[in-house]
């Protein structure tokens, strides 16, 4: 279970983000708060859906390229994974790399703990050091990690959830974690036709809708909110300026809502912007990585160039 000392600062940050986000002229909430334990579990269901190509495609790339990735990383590495979740794709890397230690980082503490136990059982002898942290801000890694090349793994196209400045800050943070000569492996969702993009964020079974609206359930539970979940609907939109699919929770009627002791008015059709998923081409991502202190190494893609796993190196 997530201890009180860890839970309190997260609770304060959640409250602050909700008050600020719902008070603005365009209501928005950071995507990281979608991932409480229930949200994380729902996302694992999303990842298995037919419409959600990123997980399936990235898993195929990692499986096909595992030995090449292992050669790039080298023996005896320490593997850090940001936003680890259930760490299902990570098993492919752990099998191929045989690292000395694995540090999964995630904001959903109970979910992370369960994943860490599962992986420790799956890979006997692996030093698993779960780290409950918000990877979008500075945080400390566990002490006394074993020596060896440190490699940051950021799968699932989660880099696309970060605004450009946030993505640069994250990549710089990861570079400081792995140090000179360290490496990164980043999942990048590539630009493509709109139809499969929008379908991936608005599945027929409505799992993504439940995942999105679960954020309102979380506000009700943790911040004394009174959102009527039935009075909001999920919507996926394409933002051509940002090359991003956006998720919104749209109010279906005029209403007022209480959260964290404050009242917020919604007009009919007004939305809360809960997530952006930016899509890159390879040159755009290379430019972003270079500006953040990395050198781009090998790139692995699927046969249709829908997704890429990009290797990065900290010069040194």
Secondary structure by P-SEA (a helix, b strand, c coil): cccaaaaaaaaaaaaaaaaaaaaccbbbbbccccccaaaaaaaaaaaaccccaaaaaaaaaaaaaaaaaaaaaccbbbbbbccccccccaaaaaaaccccbbbbbbcaaaaaaaaaaaaaaaccccbbbbbbccccccccccccccccbbbbbbcccccccccaaaaaaaaaaaaaaacccbbbbbbbbccccaaaaaaaaccccaaaaaaaaaaaaaaaaccccccccccbbbbbbbbccccbbbbbbccccccccccccbbbbbccccccccbbbbbbcaaaaaaaaaaacccccbbbbcccccccbbbbbccc
